[in-house]
């Protein structure tokens, strides 16, 4: 007689609290098992979270929030901390935001064109050496937060595969393929309803049961605008291409020095088109190792001003972006863009593998104000972060059309 031993995985519940170094709770921080990110969750307005998993106690849990260092703890450690009522503390992350770079002390070299050209050439040689032209596949956990008056009212978390294909690139840019795998939308129901009521010009003071159910169904079947933003986040800031295009323009480069052996190279570029109706200013900051000239981090600051005298009817892809704030279908169809003012800060941190440099993390903050026809106003405040959880550099194949275009089902999660 044979005996078949079946070991059943037991689901266990883990909970805790996420705070900053001052002990203040962090709302909408992402908490997920590293091996199974789809089982993760987000903290509520009090920094509290709870999730279930059947992973072993030595499995790691990742806790992250934009502007803070990623925290990794084992399930066993998390359980112990919960028992002892010890919160998970996130430390501020030293990423190169615009104000940090501006505060740096300018070097006397900034007006020396020959020295600048030599420095830029040294960095470019290092870029060619370290940044590969081979295909790479990333697994990422990406979340986009929507804010109103400083408070987060919703977040979308997506787990995705991203394939980068340099050989299929156009104009020197990498070709990026995106495949969403899992997606959750977290939101504060009351704040979300208030935001929707403002945009729809329909004052909803309270959410009745039927209204809530209707709203949840609508959110679950909304346009896949989230995919556009998650993919765009990885595609933004093509550091190597932008550097190559700008390195001969020495008069628009400056050098500033920071601590810990780092040098900041800054390139400023202004674009004005259509009789000044479209204006954009870029500041790209390359944080370089002062000794080896290797780029450690990259940040980009962009300011955009668009004025369209008679308004512009947005196309389908552009309307998808507006769908992030869940304008109703009728309002979207009638929307004509007249003015747009915005500021975007993007930061990229890199990792090293097999002697080459690959993306490890991207952070973005966007504050914009859109004015449309019939006095339609849309404030857009978005924070996004994308962390790489897996990287494959061998035998990487392009994604199929069905993998790229398959519609991704969203799980709707309310946070109170």
N, C-alpha and C positions, 0 to 999 in steps of 0.2 A: 504494500500500500504506500502510495506517495502522499505526502502532505505538502500542500502548497501554502507557503507563508506569504500572506499579503499584508503589507505595511501601508496603512492608510495615513495620508497626510492630514494632520489636525490643524484646522484654522484657529489661529489665536488672535486676540485683539490687543493692539498696542495703542497707547495714548500718551499725551504729554503736552508741554507748553513751550513755545519758542519766543525768546525775548532778545533784545539787544543788550549791549554791554552796560546800559544804564538801568536794565531791568524792565524796560518798557516792552509790552507785547508787540509782536510783529504780525500784522494781518496778512493773509493770503501768501504766506510762505509755503513753498512746496515741500512736501515730505513724502518720500517714496523709497521702497526697497530697490537697491541698486540692480539686483538681478531681475526684478519684475516691476518696472516703473509703473505699469498699468494698474497696480494695486495701491498706488499712492493717493494722497489727498492734499488738501490745503488747510491752513489754519484759519480759524474764524476771527472776528474782530477782537477777541480777547487773547489771540495767540494760541488757542487750544486746537488740538487735532486728535483724530482717532482713525485707525484703519485696521483691516484684517489681512493676515497673510499666513500661508502654510510653510514658509521658508524656515530653515533651521535657525537656532538662536545665534549662531556665529555669522549669519548673513548681515551685510551692512545696510544701513538706512542713510539716505542722503537728505540733508535739510538745506534749502537754498532760498535766497531772496536777492533781488538785484541790489547791488551796492554793498553786499556782504560776502565774506569768504564762505565757500561751501563747507559744510560740516558733515562728517561721516562718523556714525556710531554703529555698533553692533546691536542687534535686536536684544541680546542679553543685557547690554549696557543701558539701552533705552528702558527696558523693563525695570532695572535697578533704580534708575534715576526717577522713574515715575513713582515707584514705591517710596522713595525718599523725598518725593515732591521737589526734586531738583530740575529746574528748567533747562532747556537746550539754549545755549547762548551763542548768537552769531556775532562775529567780529566784523567791523567795517573793512571793506576791501580796498586796497590802495590802487584803484584803477585811475587812468589818466583822464579825468573829466576836464572840460574846457577851462574852468576857473583855476584848476591846479597848474595847468601849463602856463596860463597867463601870468601867474604869480611868480614863475621862475625868473631868476636873474638873467638878463640878456648878456650874451658873451660879446667881447670886442671883435670876434671874428665875423660878425654878421655882415659887415660891409666889405669884407675882403673876398672878392669874387673868385680869385684863383684858389684860395684856401677852401672856399665853399665847394667849388667844382671838384676838387680833389677829394673832399669828404664825401660828397654825394656819389662819386665814382666808387669809393671804397665800400660804401654801404650797398651799392648796386651789385658789385662783384659778390658780396656776401649773400645777397638775396638770391642771385642765380645759383649759388652753391647750395644753399640750404632749402629753398622752396622747390619741390620736385615738380616735374611735368607728367608724372604718372597718375593713373586713376586712383581715387580714394573713396571709400564708403564710410560714412559716419552714421552712428546711431545717436540721436539727440533727444533730450527732453527740453521742450520749448514752451514757454508760457508768455502770454500777452495779457497785461492788466489794463483795464480801462478805469480812469479816475474822473471824479467830478468834485470840484471844490476841495481838492486835496485828499479825498477819501476814495478808496478803491470800491467800486460797485460791481465789478465783475472780473473774472479771469478765465482764460481758456488755456488749458494745458494740453499739449500734443506730443506724442511720442512718434518719431519719424525716422525714416532712413533717407539719407542724402548722399547722392553719388556725384562726385566732381570729375568731369571729363575734360582735361586740358586740351586734348587733341581735337575735340569737337568745338573748341572755342572760336569765337569771332572777335576780331579786333583785339586780340591778346587777352580777352577775358575768359575765365573758366566757364564751361558749360555746367550748370547745376540742375540736377534732376531731384525731384522731391516726391516722397511717398509717405503719406500719413498712415500710421498704424493704429494708434489709439488716441481718443480725444475725450476730454471732459471739460464742461463749462461750469465753473463755480460762480455763484452770484448771490448777493444780498437781495432778496426778493423785493423788499420795500424800496431800497435805493434804485434798483433797476426799474421798477414801475414808475418812480418819480422821474427818472431820466427819460423814459419812453413817453410819459405824458407831456413833458416839456417839448420834445421834438415833434410830437403829433398834435400839439396845440389842443390837447384834450385833458383837462385837469382831472386826474384820478386821485382822489384823496385816500382811498382805501382799496385793498385788493380783496374782492370777494372770491369765494371758492371757485366758481365757474371761470372767472376772469383769470385766476392763477393757473388753472388747468389749461385754458386756451393759450396763455402766454408761454407755458412750458412746452406745449406742442409746437408752437411757432418757433421757439428758440431751438428746439431739437431739429427742425427742418429748415433752418435758415440757410441762406446762400453760403457757400463754402468760402466766404471772405477770409475766414481765419487762416485757411491754407495759403492764401495770397500773402498775408503778413508774415507767417512763420517761414515761408520760403524766401521772401524778400529779405528777412533779417539775416539769413545766412549769405545771401548774394551781395548784400550791401558791403561797402568798404573793401573793394578788391585792391588790397594794399600794394601788391607787387606791380600790377598794371598801372595804377595811378602814379606810383613812384617813377616808373620808366618814362611815362608821358611827360612828367614835370621836371625831371632832373636837369635838363638843359636850360631851364628857366631860372637861372641863379639869382636874379634880382628879386624874386618873390619868395626866397627862402631865408629863414632866420635860424639861429642856433641859440639854445638856452641850456643851461646845465642844472641838473638835479642831483640829489644825494645818491649814495650807494653806487657810484660809478656809472651813472646813466646820463646820456645826452639826448636832448629833445630837438629833433629837426622838424621845423614847421614850414609848410607850404601854404600860401594864401592865394586863392583864385576867385575872381569875381566874374560873373556871367550876367550880361544884360541883353535881352532880345526883344524883338517886336516893339520898337520905339519905347523901350523901358517898361513895358507892361509885365515883363517877367524878369525878375532880378534874383540872383542867388549868389551867396558868398560861401565858399568852402574854406575851412582851415583844417588841414590834415597834419596830425602830429605823429611822428615816428619816434618811439622811445627806444634808443639804441644803446647797446653796451659800449661804453666809452673806449674799451680796450680792443674788443674783437670786431666792432661795427655790426654785430648781429642785432636784428630788430627783436625786441622782447615783447612790446605791446604796440598797438596802433589805435589812435582815436581820431574821430572826425566830427567837426562841428559845422553845421550848415544852417544858414538863415535864408528863408525863402519868402519872397513877396510877389504875389500875382494879382494883377488888376485887369479885369476884362470888361471894357466899357458896356457892351451889350449882352453880357452873359454868355455862357458856353454850356451847351447840352452835353453832359458827360456820357461816355460810351459805357458798354456793359461792364468792362473790367473796372473802370473807375467807380461805377455805381456800387460794385461789390465792396470796395473799400469803405464807402459810406455806410454800407450795411452792418459794419462793425458796431455802430451805435444803434442798430435796429430801427432805423426809420421805417415807417410803414410803406407798403408797396406804392400807394398812391402818391405819397410825398416824394418818394424817390423818382417816380416817373416825371414829376413836374419840376424837379430840382434843376436849376441852372446856376452854375458857378459864376460869381461876380468878383469876389475877393478871397484871397487865401494868404494868411501870414503864419509862418511857422518856424520853429527852431528844433533841430534834431541833434542829439549827441549820441555818437556810436563809439563803443569801445570793443576792441578785440584783444584777447589774450591767447598766447600760443603754447603748444606743447611740442616736445621733441621725441621722435620715434625713428629708429633705424637710420640715424644720422641726418634726418630731414625734419622740417618744421611744418606742423599742421595746426589747424584751428582747435582750440580747447574750449573757448567760451566767447560769446558775444552778448553785450548789453546795449540797450537802446532806450533813450528817453525822448519822447516827442511831445511838444506842446504846440498846438496849432489852433487857429480860429478861422472857420469857413463861413463866408457870407454868401447867400444865394438870393435868388429872386424872391419876391413877395416877403421880404424881411426874414427869410429863413436863416437862422444862425446855428452853427454847430461848433461847439468847443470840443476839441479832440485832445485828450491828455492820455498818453499811452506810455507804459513802461513794459519793456520786454527783455527777457533773458533766454539764452539758449546755451545749454551745457552739453558737451560731448560725453556720452557714456560708453561709447565703443568706437573703435577705429580699425578698419581693415585696409591694408595697402597692397595685398597680394591677390592676384586673380580676381580683380574687380571688374564686373561686367555692367553694361548699361541696364537701366531699368526698362521693362517693357512698357508699351503704351497703356495696357490695362492696369499696370501697377501705378502709373502716374495719374491716370484719370479716374480711378475708382473713387466713388463718393464715400466719404468717411462718416460713419455714424457717430453722433455725439451723445455722451451721457451727461444729463443735466443734474447738477448737484447744488442744492440751496445751502447757504451758510448763514447762520444767525449769530 
